[in-house]
Amino acid sequence: MKGSTLFQVLAILSVIGSVLSKECTNTPTQLSSHTFRYQLLKSHNETWKQEMFAHYHLIPTDDSAWSDLLPRKILRQEADELSWSMMYKKMKNPGSFKVGGDFLKEISLHDVRLDSDSIQGRAQETNLKYLLMLDVDNLVWSFRKTANLPTPGKPYGGWEAPDIELRGHFVGHYLSATAQMWASTQNDTLKEKMSAVVSALSACQKKMGTGYLSAFPSELFDRFEAIKPVWAPYYTIHKILAGLLDQYTFANDAQALVMTTWMVEYFYNRVQNVIRTHTVERHWLSLNEETGGMNDVLYRLFAITGNPKHLLLAHLFDKPCFLGLLAVQADDISGFHANTHIPIVIGSQMRYEVTGDPLYKTISTFFMEIVNSSHSYATGGTSVSEFWSDPKRLASTLQTENEESCTTYNMLKVSRHLFRWTKEVAYADYYERALTNGVLGIQRGTEPGVMIYMLPQGRGVSKAVSYHKWGTPFNSFWCCYGTGIESFSKLGDSIYFEEEGSVPSLYIIQYESSTLDWKSGKIVLNQKVDPVVSSDPYLHVTLTSSSKEGAEQSSTLNLRIPIWTSSKGAKATLNAQNLDLPAPGSFLQVKWSGGDKLTLNLPISIRTEQIKDDRPEYASVRAILYGPYLLSGYSSGDWDIKTGSTGSDADWISPVPASYNNHLVTFSQESGESTFVLTNMNQSIRMEKFPKAGTDAAIRATFRLIFDDTSEKISSIEEAIGKTVMLESFDFPGMVLVPQGTENNLVVTDPPNDTATSSFGIVHGLDGKDNSVSLESVTQKGCYI
C-alpha cells in the first residue's frame, strides 16, 4: 500500500516532466517572517541587512527526505523530458481529466443577506465603511508610478508605502473584498469605486504594454529568478490576479478577466524562460520564497478558460517539496512558515477539483488532520510568530504572537473545500469554531479599519498589549489587513450549500441570522438566530420561508447538529410537530415546503479542552468553551483556577444573570477639556483619564450596581435616583467599594459584615446638570462621590 502511494506521488509530480528536487530549502526563519522582513527593509542599518541576506536560500530543511523514499531509477529522466515543449505537450489535452466527485454546490453571495442586527451583519457593515473610506488614487499610486503615469493623491503607508517591496498586495485584496462585498450588499457607491480601481490598473497595464501589472518594477522578478534577496513578488501578484478574477466572477467585469489572462501570459513566458535557460529544478528552488496562492488562482483561471497554459503554470506553482511531505503522510511541518504553505494546500485542493486526481484530496485531508490535531489552539487558529512549532507542544508557545489572522482565513478555505467534498460535520464544526473565535474578533468593535495581525493566547496579554497592537486605517496594511477585509466581505458564503438533484437539497451549516433567495428550491428562506447568552443555555434557531412564483415541489433541508451540543434537552419542531433529532455530529434532514416553520433549540454547556500538548506537566492547561465560543478570562494576576474535586465543569463556573447587563455603569466627571472616570487601580479608587479605545482600562472603570432589592430593574441611571446600592468592581467580582473615612481613599475589598458601610445612596448630581448623579455614603452623610 505504501509503495502504491509513493508511485502516485511520483506520477503526479512528474506529470510535467520534472526532476524532483533533492533539497527543499527555506529562507532563514527570520527572513520568512513578514514582520521581520518589513523591519529589515525599513532599517537604515546596512550591515544588519547584509548579514541577514548573506544566508538567503542557503539553509536546507529535513523535508527533502521524502524524495529519498522514491526509487532512484524513477528520479532519473531523459534530457528531453526537461524541455518546455515536453511539459506543454503533456498539458495539451486537459479535457482528458476526470473531474472530482459529487461536490456540494456553493450558494452565491448575491443570494444571501445578513441580518443587520446580527454580530455578522454589524461586522460586515463596519468593513463596508472601511472599504468606502479608502481613496482610489491613493490605492493605485504605486501602480501608476511603476507605469510612469501621473500620480494624483498620495501613497498610503505601512506595507503599501512606496519603499516596501510588498506594496500592491493590499490593492489585490481590496479588489477581492469589494467584489465580494458588492455581491453581499449591492452597494452602488462601492461598485463605482471598485470599477474605478480596475480601470486605473488597466490603464497602467496598457501603458507598460507587456501584460505586466504590479506596484513595483519587474526587476524584483529578476532578483527572484536569480535566487537573490527579494520580498515575495509572486505573493503580491497572486493577490492582484485573485482580485481581478473575483471582479470578473462576482461583478461580471469582463475587462478584469482580460487583464488577468494578459498578466498570466506574461508570467507564463517568464517561468518558461527560467526553465529553458536553467532547469525546472531552478524554478522549484525559487519557490522557497513565498508565492502566495499562485497555484490556486491559476487552477481557478483554468476552470474558466480551459487554456492548457494556465493548467501547466498552476502545476509549476505546486511546491513539490512541501506537498510531497503531505503525500507520504509525514507530520513534519514544524518550522515551516504557516501562511506560506497553507495557500499551497488550497491550490492542491483546486487541482483535485479541476483534474479529479484523488491524491490531492488525500493531501489536504491529511494536512487538515495534522494541523487540527497537533498545531491548533482552542480558537481553531494556528502558528506562533508566523511559524508552526513542534507538534503537540503548544503549551510552550502561548504569548502575544499567536494565530496570525491570515492563517485562520486560509484554514477556513481548506475546511470549506473538505466539507463540500465529504459533507462531514466535523469540517463544518471547525469552520464555525475558527470563524467565531479567530475572525469575528479581529475588528475593534465597529471602528472601520482597526484590526489586529495576531490573536494573543498568552496570560496577561491582549490585542492591545502585543507587538503589533491594533492597526490603523491608513498606515498598517499588513497581510492580515488584506485577508481581514476579505473575511468580513464574505461572511455569507458558507452558511448554505446545495445539492443538485430531482429534489433540491439545502445544507445549513452555520447558524447566522440571514435571508436566502434559494433559486433551486424556489423559496426565500429566513433564518433567525437569537443572541447567545449565559443565562439561557440554548441556541435558538427559527426557519421560515415563502414560496416563489412557480414553486410546486418540496425540497430537503439538512441542518447541522454540532458536536458541541447534547441530545439531552435538544428539541426540533416542524409546524409545531416534534421531530426526532439525530446525535450531535450529524445532520437533521427535513422535508420542506414553502410556508413551513421550523424551530431548533440546542443545549449549550460549559466544557474544557486540553491544549494540544502531550507532556504530562501541561495536562491542566485547558480552554473553557461555551458551545462554540471560547471564553476569555480576566484576572489580576492569579492565573490558576482552583476547580477542586468537582464532577462537572459547570460546578466551578457560574453563568452571569441577564439582569447584570442593565446594572453596569461607569462614573465620569469633566474637568476642563478632559474627562476622568472612577477607576479601580490595584484595589484603590482613583480618578483616571477616560480609557483609550482598544485597551483594558475600561474594565477597571466599570462597576455593577447591587440594589437592596435584587429584583430591581432599571433602564437608565436616572431611574436609580433614590435607591441604595453597593458598587461591585467589574474586575474583582464579589468585591465592593468601601469608604475608609473622610481622609482616605475608597478601596475595593470583600463586603463587610455591616453592608451599610459599603452602601451608597444615588442622588441628583451635585453639579446640577441634567442626567447627572452623585453617590452619598449611607453611613457618612454628606460624603459624596
VOGU-3710 file (C-alpha; in Angstrom, 3 decimals, decimal comma):
1> mkgstlfqvl> 0,000/0,000/0,000  2,791/2,378/0,895  4,597/1,659/-2,352  1,421/2,436/-4,270  1,137/5,785/-2,518  4,703/6,682/-3,412  4,115/5,796/-7,013  1,125/8,134/-7,100  3,233/10,927/-5,643  5,874/10,464/-8,275
11> ailsvigsvl> 3,414/10,174/-11,098  1,626/13,385/-10,294  4,769/15,402/-9,640  6,315/14,073/-12,836  3,289/14,809/-14,966  5,006/17,902/-16,263  8,256/16,072/-16,852  10,111/17,445/-13,888  13,058/16,150/-11,954  12,196/16,131/-8,283
21> skectntptq> 14,380/18,435/-6,275  16,511/16,523/-3,762  16,622/19,505/-1,468  13,734/21,621/-0,263  15,154/24,805/1,215  13,622/27,570/3,169  14,778/31,105/3,704  16,200/31,585/7,206  13,469/31,583/9,822  13,637/35,314/10,474
31> lsshtfryql> 13,519/36,252/6,784  10,439/34,075/6,260  8,556/36,263/8,735  6,629/39,147/7,179  7,068/41,153/10,355  10,841/40,710/10,333  11,160/41,404/6,592  9,273/44,678/6,969  11,565/45,728/9,843  14,624/44,833/7,773
41> lkshnetwkq> 13,533/46,812/4,730  12,681/49,878/6,831  16,011/49,733/8,672  18,932/52,019/7,801  21,403/49,508/9,247  23,089/48,265/6,065  25,413/45,942/7,993  22,452/44,144/9,503  20,811/43,817/6,100  23,956/42,373/4,504
51> emfahyhlip> 24,401/39,913/7,352  20,802/38,644/7,074  20,713/38,446/3,279  24,099/36,701/3,117  22,343/33,470/4,151  19,445/33,833/1,737  18,191/30,442/0,471  21,114/28,567/1,990  19,501/26,724/4,869  18,335/23,221/3,951
61> tddsawsdll> 15,478/21,585/5,791  14,739/17,958/6,532  11,621/17,988/4,396  13,695/16,909/1,387  13,917/13,466/2,978  10,615/12,342/1,482  12,150/12,273/-2,020  14,743/9,767/-0,842  11,933/7,268/-0,409  11,358/7,208/-4,172
71> prkilrqead> 13,146/4,666/-6,408  16,322/6,253/-7,758  15,817/4,937/-11,276  12,491/6,765/-11,495  14,072/10,031/-10,445  16,376/9,937/-13,471  14,718/11,459/-16,526  15,849/11,742/-20,127  17,127/15,138/-21,150  14,210/15,838/-23,446
81> elswsmmykk> 11,808/15,305/-20,530  13,179/18,541/-19,102  12,301/20,575/-22,149  9,499/23,095/-22,001  7,896/21,654/-25,107  7,631/18,244/-23,439  5,904/19,760/-20,415  3,470/21,679/-22,578  2,721/18,603/-24,660  1,619/16,742/-21,530
91> mknpgsfkvg> -0,892/19,519/-20,786  -2,330/19,797/-24,307  -5,367/17,650/-23,600  -6,804/18,843/-20,271  -10,217/17,548/-21,304  -8,966/14,034/-20,643  -9,019/14,668/-16,875  -11,833/13,118/-14,889  -13,033/15,951/-12,707  -13,637/15,240/-8,992
101> gdflkeislh> -16,650/13,835/-7,212  -20,148/14,804/-6,211  -19,396/18,128/-4,545  -21,866/20,340/-2,773  -22,510/23,494/-4,746  -21,710/26,921/-3,362  -24,541/29,395/-2,818  -23,765/32,743/-4,434  -23,150/35,717/-2,170  -25,661/37,532/-4,360
111> dvrldsdsiq> -28,397/35,331/-2,863  -27,562/35,724/0,842  -28,273/38,742/3,014  -27,100/39,019/6,606  -29,369/40,421/9,311  -28,049/43,918/10,052  -28,665/43,419/13,793  -26,560/40,252/13,999  -22,911/40,110/15,001  -22,031/39,141/11,447
121> graqetnlky> -24,183/41,914/9,974  -22,520/44,570/12,132  -19,067/43,248/11,239  -19,932/43,372/7,544  -21,239/46,939/7,842  -18,078/48,037/9,677  -15,980/46,577/6,879  -18,123/48,220/4,195  -17,499/51,598/5,795  -13,748/50,954/5,694
131> llmldvdnlv> -13,776/49,917/2,036  -15,636/53,125/1,205  -13,166/55,227/3,233  -10,199/54,220/1,074  -9,256/56,529/-1,788  -8,798/55,175/-5,322  -5,891/57,476/-6,240  -4,045/56,624/-3,036  -4,582/52,899/-3,553  -3,176/52,829/-7,108
141> wsfrktanlp> -0,442/55,438/-6,556  2,467/52,987/-6,732  0,963/51,184/-9,737  0,846/54,479/-11,642  4,369/55,325/-10,526  5,634/51,980/-11,855  3,833/52,550/-15,166  5,252/56,086/-15,421  1,793/57,646/-15,321  0,746/60,805/-13,410
151> tpgkpyggwe> 0,268/60,122/-9,695  -2,514/62,221/-8,153  -3,207/61,688/-4,469  -0,588/60,323/-2,108  0,530/56,782/-1,341  -0,691/55,020/1,752  1,789/53,985/4,440  2,655/50,754/6,205  3,119/47,806/3,874  1,717/49,826/0,969
161> apdielrghf> 4,409/52,513/1,237  6,434/53,194/-1,955  9,650/51,801/-0,437  8,137/48,462/0,639  8,674/45,568/-1,750  5,305/44,002/-0,938  3,395/47,131/-1,997  0,329/46,435/-4,089  -0,698/43,299/-2,190  -3,472/45,122/-0,322
171> vghylsataq> -4,874/46,508/-3,575  -5,329/42,935/-4,779  -7,139/42,082/-1,556  -9,207/45,245/-1,994  -10,388/44,047/-5,407  -11,445/40,693/-3,927  -13,075/42,265/-0,878  -15,029/44,875/-2,829  -16,245/42,291/-5,337  -17,484/40,051/-2,531
181> mwastqndtl> -18,913/42,968/-0,557  -20,778/44,248/-3,585  -22,242/40,782/-4,133  -23,253/40,776/-0,446  -24,777/44,280/-0,330  -25,274/45,640/-3,880  -23,861/48,956/-2,634  -23,749/51,271/-5,674  -21,031/53,563/-4,308  -18,776/50,583/-3,721
191> kekmsavvsa> -19,437/49,327/-7,263  -18,285/52,666/-8,677  -15,167/52,663/-6,503  -14,059/49,116/-7,344  -14,695/49,691/-11,058  -12,530/52,801/-10,857  -9,686/50,755/-9,360  -9,943/48,151/-12,144  -9,941/50,901/-14,800  -6,917/52,616/-13,242
201> lsacqkkmgt> -4,983/49,333/-13,132  -5,971/48,582/-16,734  -4,505/51,916/-17,797  -1,253/51,005/-16,018  -1,103/47,603/-17,712  -1,760/49,084/-21,157  0,889/51,776/-20,612  3,540/49,149/-19,856  2,332/47,104/-22,809  3,696/43,669/-21,865
211> gylsafpsel> 0,898/42,316/-19,706  2,902/43,033/-16,579  0,948/44,739/-13,787  2,247/45,494/-10,335  3,005/48,297/-7,890  6,738/47,527/-8,179  9,015/47,185/-11,230  9,683/43,820/-12,866  13,271/43,997/-11,618  12,051/42,306/-8,440
221> fdrfeaikpv> 11,330/39,195/-10,524  14,835/39,326/-11,970  16,111/39,002/-8,410  13,551/36,301/-7,600  14,658/34,189/-10,569  18,319/34,746/-9,754  17,709/33,499/-6,178  18,676/36,899/-4,780  17,074/38,645/-1,785  13,591/39,970/-2,551
231> wapyytihki> 10,349/40,074/-0,609  7,847/37,681/-2,172  6,916/39,340/-5,502  4,691/36,429/-6,568  2,813/36,786/-3,276  1,662/40,208/-4,435  0,989/39,029/-7,986  -1,279/36,305/-6,599  -3,314/38,917/-4,729  -3,708/41,057/-7,851
241> laglldqytf> -4,662/38,086/-10,030  -7,139/36,816/-7,441  -8,642/40,287/-7,064  -9,147/40,702/-10,795  -10,588/37,205/-11,108  -13,015/37,957/-8,265  -14,069/41,137/-10,031  -14,926/39,007/-13,030  -16,581/36,233/-11,008  -18,692/38,339/-8,631
251> andaqalvmt> -19,184/41,546/-10,626  -19,057/40,161/-14,184  -16,286/42,623/-15,117  -15,060/41,309/-18,476  -12,214/43,815/-18,527  -10,820/42,251/-15,342  -10,679/38,807/-16,981  -8,801/40,206/-19,982  -6,296/41,823/-17,625  -5,906/38,540/-15,727
261> twmveyfynr> -5,163/36,433/-18,809  -2,697/39,047/-20,112  -0,861/39,049/-16,790  -0,724/35,254/-16,757  0,665/35,178/-20,298  3,491/37,458/-19,157  4,384/35,228/-16,192  3,957/32,066/-18,240  6,697/33,390/-20,530  8,918/34,318/-17,568
271> vqnvirthtv> 8,699/30,874/-15,974  9,199/29,274/-19,393  12,395/31,272/-19,817  13,737/30,225/-16,400  13,211/26,531/-17,134  14,631/26,733/-20,668  17,627/28,797/-19,560  18,309/26,783/-16,411  16,247/23,780/-15,255  12,880/23,148/-13,712
281> erhwlslnee> 14,781/22,393/-10,518  15,939/26,025/-10,530  12,315/27,094/-10,737  11,399/24,813/-7,817  14,219/26,381/-5,812  12,826/29,878/-6,341  9,506/28,749/-4,853  11,131/28,721/-1,425  10,367/32,440/-1,442  6,700/32,883/-0,573
291> tggmndvlyr> 4,433/32,796/-3,646  1,007/33,026/-2,009  -1,709/31,010/-3,713  -0,394/31,230/-7,267  -1,361/27,616/-7,941  -4,851/28,240/-6,542  -5,651/31,276/-8,687  -4,237/29,599/-11,802  -6,364/26,484/-11,302  -9,372/28,762/-10,832
301> lfaitgnpkh> -8,493/30,578/-14,035  -8,087/27,300/-15,912  -11,563/26,258/-14,754  -12,876/29,362/-16,562  -10,692/29,422/-19,679  -9,743/25,775/-20,263  -6,405/27,101/-21,519  -3,712/24,387/-21,047  -1,106/27,093/-20,431  -2,974/28,089/-17,301
311> lllahlfdkp> -3,048/24,483/-16,100  0,648/23,980/-16,753  1,613/27,161/-14,933  -0,605/26,144/-11,999  1,251/22,818/-11,772  4,553/24,664/-11,740  3,497/26,556/-8,616  2,576/23,370/-6,727  5,529/23,293/-4,340  6,575/19,615/-4,604
321> cflgllavqa> 8,897/19,516/-1,616  6,013/20,517/0,679  3,137/18,676/-0,977  5,400/15,634/-1,199  5,715/15,557/2,583  1,961/15,505/2,905  1,577/12,942/0,141  3,653/10,424/2,084  1,753/11,485/5,227  4,732/12,782/7,166
331> ddisgfhant> 3,803/15,033/10,095  6,819/17,206/9,551  5,501/20,739/9,063  7,245/22,133/12,156  9,447/25,111/11,368  7,649/25,991/8,160  6,190/29,461/7,720  2,494/28,655/8,084  0,921/31,175/5,754  3,423/30,456/3,004
341> hipivigsqm> 2,252/26,861/2,825  -1,474/26,790/3,647  -2,281/28,556/0,329  -0,267/25,867/-1,498  -2,538/23,240/0,049  -5,588/25,255/-1,042  -4,146/25,262/-4,547  -3,741/21,499/-4,398  -7,423/21,291/-3,449  -8,299/23,203/-6,599
351> ryevtgdply> -6,043/20,794/-8,513  -8,234/17,960/-7,251  -11,385/19,815/-8,228  -10,273/20,545/-11,803  -8,384/17,309/-12,538  -10,078/14,756/-10,287  -6,745/13,362/-9,099  -7,556/11,754/-5,715  -4,011/12,190/-4,419  -4,668/15,873/-3,857
361> ktistffmei> -7,789/15,130/-1,871  -5,672/12,815/0,289  -3,023/15,522/0,718  -5,426/18,161/2,009  -7,294/15,687/4,204  -4,047/14,660/5,895  -2,933/18,277/6,189  -6,155/19,284/7,925  -5,832/16,322/10,261  -2,314/17,127/11,441
371> vnsshsyatg> -2,912/20,867/11,810  -6,106/20,316/13,755  -4,745/17,537/15,966  -1,241/18,853/16,665  -0,900/22,533/15,780  -4,216/24,278/16,577  -5,270/26,404/19,528  -8,756/26,314/21,019  -9,720/29,184/18,720  -9,176/26,924/15,713
381> gtsvsefwsd> -6,162/29,050/14,752  -2,580/28,003/14,222  1,022/29,342/14,211  3,265/31,165/16,646  5,236/34,164/15,366  4,014/33,086/11,901  5,502/29,546/12,106  4,389/26,056/13,012  6,004/24,848/16,209  6,671/21,262/17,262
391> pkrlastlqt> 3,560/19,060/17,156  1,613/18,770/20,399  3,914/21,208/22,178  1,635/24,262/22,169  1,709/24,997/25,905  5,182/26,481/25,495  4,038/28,805/22,711  1,297/30,818/24,424  2,213/34,504/24,053  1,166/37,638/22,165
401> eneescttyn> 2,173/36,489/18,677  -0,146/33,502/18,248  -2,563/32,767/15,428  -1,636/35,022/12,558  -5,021/36,129/11,225  -4,070/35,211/7,650  -3,640/31,580/8,643  -7,175/31,398/10,010  -8,538/32,957/6,828  -6,777/30,281/4,800
411> mlkvsrhlfr> -7,563/27,337/7,089  -11,233/28,226/6,678  -10,771/27,742/2,941  -9,174/24,332/3,498  -12,029/23,147/5,726  -14,645/24,598/3,365  -13,328/22,554/0,433  -13,236/19,412/2,557  -16,801/19,904/3,717  -18,068/20,400/0,170
421> wtkevayady> -16,397/17,140/-0,861  -17,390/14,984/2,109  -20,406/16,586/3,864  -18,681/15,669/7,143  -19,998/17,714/10,053  -16,524/17,854/11,651  -15,321/20,242/8,936  -18,367/22,478/9,410  -17,793/22,427/13,183  -14,207/23,516/12,620
431> yeraltngvl> -15,370/26,302/10,315  -17,749/27,573/12,991  -15,057/27,494/15,687  -12,393/29,270/13,638  -14,779/31,861/12,199  -16,370/32,632/15,571  -13,182/32,814/17,635  -10,479/33,605/15,084  -12,130/36,018/12,654  -15,064/37,899/14,172
441> giqrgtepgv> -12,869/39,279/16,960  -10,115/40,780/14,813  -12,072/44,014/14,312  -12,115/46,528/17,157  -15,816/46,832/17,713  -17,422/48,899/14,969  -14,388/51,085/14,225  -13,721/50,895/10,469  -10,171/49,910/9,540  -8,952/48,954/13,022
451> miymlpqgrg> -7,861/45,307/13,075  -5,190/43,040/14,508  -2,348/40,992/12,996  -2,072/38,277/15,669  -4,584/36,867/18,137  -2,761/36,618/21,511  -3,256/33,421/23,541  -0,918/34,070/26,476  -1,548/35,090/30,071  -1,780/38,764/30,906
461> vskavsyhkw> -1,795/39,888/27,279  -4,458/41,278/24,983  -4,929/42,534/21,448  -3,707/45,941/22,561  -0,911/44,540/24,747  1,038/42,830/21,964  3,826/43,518/19,484  1,663/44,829/16,626  -1,181/46,126/18,791  -4,184/47,470/16,883
471> gtpfnsfwcc> -3,604/48,609/13,330  -4,663/51,928/11,826  -6,852/52,557/8,764  -4,217/54,214/6,560  -0,776/53,213/7,849  -0,781/49,485/8,524  -1,959/47,415/5,536  -0,398/44,252/6,917  -1,077/40,955/5,180  -3,784/40,378/7,773
481> ygtgiesfsk> -5,476/43,628/6,808  -5,867/42,218/3,320  -7,327/38,906/4,436  -9,333/40,776/7,080  -11,242/42,921/4,588  -11,935/39,793/2,556  -13,167/37,806/5,556  -15,695/40,478/6,506  -16,894/40,801/2,918  -17,845/37,135/2,520
491> lgdsiyfeee> -19,430/36,241/5,848  -22,436/34,873/3,971  -20,554/32,454/1,720  -20,523/29,384/3,977  -23,908/29,442/5,705  -25,672/27,488/2,981  -24,669/24,883/0,382  -26,887/22,999/-2,036  -27,003/19,580/-3,608  -28,483/19,301/-7,038
501> gsvpslyiiq> -30,898/16,521/-7,946  -34,531/15,781/-8,710  -35,373/17,054/-5,216  -33,319/20,164/-4,337  -31,389/19,757/-1,086  -30,019/22,566/1,064  -27,337/22,206/3,751  -27,414/24,769/6,568  -24,045/24,520/8,266  -23,743/27,867/10,065
511> yesstldwks> -26,373/29,408/12,278  -26,371/33,107/11,397  -29,399/35,364/11,104  -29,819/35,765/7,361  -32,113/35,518/4,362  -31,505/33,189/1,418  -33,050/33,532/-2,008  -32,801/29,837/-2,842  -33,294/29,698/-6,572  -33,117/25,907/-6,925
521> gkivlnqkvd> -35,669/25,380/-4,158  -37,796/28,319/-5,380  -38,231/29,701/-1,874  -36,987/32,625/0,172  -35,688/31,198/3,445  -35,340/33,293/6,574  -33,054/32,135/9,380  -33,375/33,891/12,730  -30,855/33,112/15,470  -31,326/34,543/18,964
531> pvvssdpylh> -28,239/36,079/20,567  -26,440/33,529/22,743  -26,357/34,442/26,433  -25,106/32,665/29,525  -28,436/32,966/31,315  -30,255/30,892/28,679  -28,087/27,867/27,811  -29,610/27,157/24,404  -29,036/28,082/20,791  -32,434/29,100/19,434
541> vtltssskeg> -32,905/28,961/15,656  -36,116/29,642/13,719  -36,531/28,935/9,990  -39,444/30,254/7,941  -39,922/30,575/4,205  -42,178/31,858/1,469  -42,600/30,219/-1,921  -41,606/31,972/-5,117  -43,789/32,055/-8,179  -43,973/28,679/-9,911
551> aeqsstlnlr> -42,842/26,714/-6,852  -44,667/23,414/-6,646  -42,125/20,872/-5,489  -40,891/20,269/-1,972  -37,221/20,297/-1,033  -34,941/18,898/1,648  -33,199/20,858/4,386  -30,192/19,403/6,182  -29,404/21,163/9,456  -26,095/20,649/11,210
561> ipiwtsskga> -26,338/19,271/14,717  -22,962/20,433/16,065  -20,682/18,209/18,076  -20,631/20,676/20,990  -24,323/20,211/21,835  -26,054/17,267/23,534  -29,119/15,208/22,762  -30,491/15,744/26,268  -32,728/18,779/26,161  -32,422/19,283/22,377
571> katlnaqnld> -35,662/19,891/20,560  -36,787/20,492/16,973  -40,301/21,125/15,705  -41,719/21,433/12,193  -45,024/23,287/12,117  -45,345/22,621/15,886  -44,803/18,870/15,432  -41,813/17,361/17,269  -39,040/15,884/15,159  -36,648/13,086/16,078
581> lpapgsflqv> -33,192/14,569/16,437  -30,070/12,666/15,375  -26,948/12,520/17,543  -24,570/15,506/17,656  -22,123/15,465/14,768  -24,721/14,676/12,112  -27,464/16,327/10,061  -31,170/16,660/10,790  -32,946/16,026/7,478  -36,300/17,740/6,972
591> kwsggdkltl> -38,724/17,650/4,051  -39,598/21,284/3,414  -42,335/23,227/1,675  -42,947/26,945/1,334  -44,721/28,353/4,386  -43,261/25,798/6,793  -41,811/26,852/10,156  -39,042/25,003/11,972  -37,659/25,722/15,414  -34,416/24,265/16,712
601> nlpisirteq> -33,266/24,522/20,331  -29,799/23,135/21,012  -28,382/22,936/24,559  -25,156/24,836/25,213  -22,930/23,892/28,112  -19,604/24,785/29,648  -16,790/22,398/28,808  -12,997/22,414/28,875  -10,472/21,206/26,321  -6,851/20,358/26,960
611> ikddrpeyas> -4,274/22,220/24,949  -2,584/20,308/22,127  0,364/19,241/24,242  1,080/15,627/25,235  3,522/16,432/28,061  2,030/15,404/31,434  3,100/18,609/33,162  0,780/20,614/30,876  -2,298/18,413/31,254  -4,013/21,086/33,345
621> vrailygpyl> -3,669/23,805/30,683  -7,205/23,875/29,351  -9,509/26,151/27,395  -13,016/26,950/28,636  -15,720/26,901/25,980  -19,428/27,639/25,965  -20,769/25,819/22,938  -18,650/27,073/20,009  -17,474/30,145/21,938  -14,032/30,227/23,531
631> lsgyssgdwd> -14,234/32,168/26,779  -11,590/34,715/27,689  -10,752/35,027/31,365  -9,832/38,250/33,113  -7,552/38,049/36,112  -5,452/40,426/38,167  -2,551/38,029/38,404  -3,807/34,717/39,735  -3,831/32,683/36,530  -4,774/29,316/38,005
641> iktgstgsda> -8,414/28,350/38,515  -8,996/26,233/41,607  -11,669/23,774/40,497  -11,415/21,350/43,408  -12,771/17,835/43,102  -15,860/18,652/41,065  -17,679/16,223/38,834  -18,677/18,785/36,228  -17,134/21,895/34,689  -20,380/23,736/35,449
651> dwispvpasy> -19,768/23,191/39,200  -16,997/25,779/39,378  -18,084/28,369/36,818  -21,445/30,103/37,001  -23,464/31,959/34,358  -23,863/35,710/34,780  -27,545/36,625/35,255  -29,018/38,605/32,352  -30,060/41,419/34,716  -26,413/42,272/35,375
661> nnhlvtfsqe> -26,105/43,705/31,872  -28,509/46,525/32,797  -26,644/47,366/36,005  -23,166/48,104/34,606  -22,063/51,719/34,954  -19,051/53,992/34,574  -18,871/57,205/36,606  -17,226/60,096/34,794  -16,513/63,733/35,561  -15,445/66,515/33,223
671> sgestfvltn> -12,626/68,868/34,141  -11,722/71,492/31,602  -11,286/69,726/28,267  -10,618/66,346/29,877  -12,914/63,614/31,157  -11,962/61,494/34,146  -13,521/58,256/35,347  -13,772/56,463/38,667  -11,186/53,694/38,366  -10,048/50,697/40,403
681> mnqsirmekf> -6,250/50,799/40,477  -4,903/47,853/42,458  -7,976/47,888/44,718  -7,661/51,595/45,426  -10,156/54,003/43,832  -8,758/56,913/41,829  -9,875/59,298/39,119  -8,124/58,457/35,834  -8,394/59,845/32,309  -11,116/58,414/30,130
691> pkagtdaair> -9,977/54,987/28,833  -8,441/54,787/25,385  -10,305/52,619/22,907  -8,972/49,110/22,465  -7,362/48,850/25,890  -8,439/47,027/29,035  -8,622/50,280/31,018  -12,410/50,365/30,626  -12,663/47,161/32,673  -11,162/48,904/35,687
701> atfrlifddt> -13,625/51,775/35,265  -16,730/49,586/35,183  -18,887/48,772/38,203  -22,113/46,868/38,838  -24,924/48,370/40,849  -26,071/45,923/43,548  -29,516/47,006/44,751  -31,036/46,223/48,125  -33,884/44,723/46,167  -32,205/42,101/43,943
711> sekissieea> -35,203/42,073/41,598  -34,736/45,764/40,807  -34,740/46,621/37,099  -33,729/49,969/35,619  -33,337/51,173/32,037  -31,369/54,360/32,845  -29,257/55,714/35,667  -31,909/58,371/36,398  -34,306/55,611/37,437  -31,836/54,628/40,159
721> igktvmlesf> -32,046/58,012/41,916  -33,309/57,471/45,437  -32,142/53,859/45,515  -29,476/52,395/47,772  -26,714/50,370/46,107  -23,337/48,765/46,594  -20,774/49,032/43,806  -19,111/45,784/42,722  -15,855/46,237/40,811  -16,123/44,542/37,412
731> dfpgmvlvpq> -12,514/43,328/37,513  -12,822/41,994/41,086  -16,106/40,057/41,117  -17,546/39,724/44,625  -15,624/42,762/45,931  -17,203/46,163/46,519  -16,244/49,791/47,119  -15,818/50,578/50,808  -15,128/54,063/52,276  -12,149/54,297/54,625
741> gtennlvvtd> -13,051/57,532/56,362  -13,120/61,111/55,163  -9,338/61,397/54,806  -8,638/58,133/52,968  -9,326/56,744/49,518  -12,061/54,288/48,844  -10,877/50,722/48,450  -12,132/47,579/46,728  -12,415/44,721/49,198  -14,676/41,920/50,399
751> ppndtatssf> -18,111/43,151/51,548  -18,090/43,990/55,290  -20,486/42,274/57,658  -22,338/45,545/58,065  -23,329/46,181/54,440  -24,431/49,698/55,293  -20,791/50,780/55,471  -20,348/49,865/51,791  -23,690/51,239/50,619  -24,354/54,477/48,776
761> givhgldgkd> -27,472/56,443/48,009  -27,876/57,600/44,416  -28,821/61,280/44,381  -29,145/64,025/41,802  -25,746/65,200/40,580  -24,098/67,849/42,729  -23,056/69,680/39,554  -26,728/70,373/38,822  -26,528/69,062/35,280  -29,256/67,030/33,658
771> nsvslesvtq> -28,752/63,244/33,590  -26,114/63,581/36,289  -25,940/61,616/39,558  -23,732/61,551/42,633  -23,191/58,877/45,305  -23,684/59,648/49,009  -22,305/57,341/51,689  -25,107/55,798/53,746  -23,103/55,761/56,984  -21,260/59,052/56,432
781> kgcyi> -23,936/61,519/55,430  -22,610/64,478/53,487  -19,743/62,441/51,997  -20,154/62,143/48,226  -18,505/60,590/45,219
//
